[in-house]
Amino acid sequence: MIVARTPDPVSSPTILALEVSIDRCTVGLLYAGACVWREASGGRAAEAILPCIETLLADHEIPRSALDAVAFSAGPGGFTGLRVACGVAQGLGWALERPLLVVDSLAAVAWQTATAQTQRVAVAIDARMGEVYAGLYAVNPEGEVQTVHAPWLADPDSLSASFAQELDPSTDWVAAGDAFRVYPQLIESAEPNLWGRVETTFAPRADAIASIGTRLWHAGLAVSAHEAAPIYIRNKVALDVGEQRALRVSRGQI
């Protein structure tokens, strides 16, 4: 069990947060000005998420009826995980007659980089199939995340070119996300000193979803279960055989 900071301990609503956009499932609960979260252990996300929710609520003696809203990581990310998180959030929203908070998964990664001063964050997550999900954000010391460039899908080489063209080298940028490890050219091809910090282990977490969701709540940006939907960006789920071979060739695996 991990306890994380929250942006507004005085007037925080009670929010359940779901994150299944990557290869793990985390569930968070924000209540009484604090956020607790846990990672589901074992099994597929679709099977693990509901027991994890029940355990977290029971451990803190929070009945479902006490929830003000359900926040979920909407993507971009893995298709199956996004559908699971959205589907579970919608089910709870309908059953409890509660609104949902739709959170950008890449903004959740940017949130984790918050320090004592406002900084710019380039988030890049491996999208598989030789592509990357990327987004640009500004994060202040209170953990408020502003979107500078909404998430988009790119191949690593074109993303490197975009970073070179769009990012001001006079401003230290934080590079966050596993794509900076999977595709080293994203770092190596950048202007000298562009990346003030590189965080390749950061991935979306439920505490970040809860924090950003709280701000959406206070801004009046909750939506109904009917309106909620994942942020897919990419329509194609998998490469065909020929595309898989071409990708392996490009990586020197054949």
Beta strands, then each sheet from edge to edge (+ up, - down):
strand 1: 2-4
strand 2: 15-19
strand 3: 26-31
strand 4: 34-39
strand 5: 69-75
strand 6: 100-104
strand 7: 119-128
strand 8: 131-139
strand 9: 145-154
strand 10: 173-176
strand 11: 195-199
sheet 1: 1+ 4- 3+ 2- 5- 6-
sheet 2: 9+ 8- 7+ 10+ 11+
end
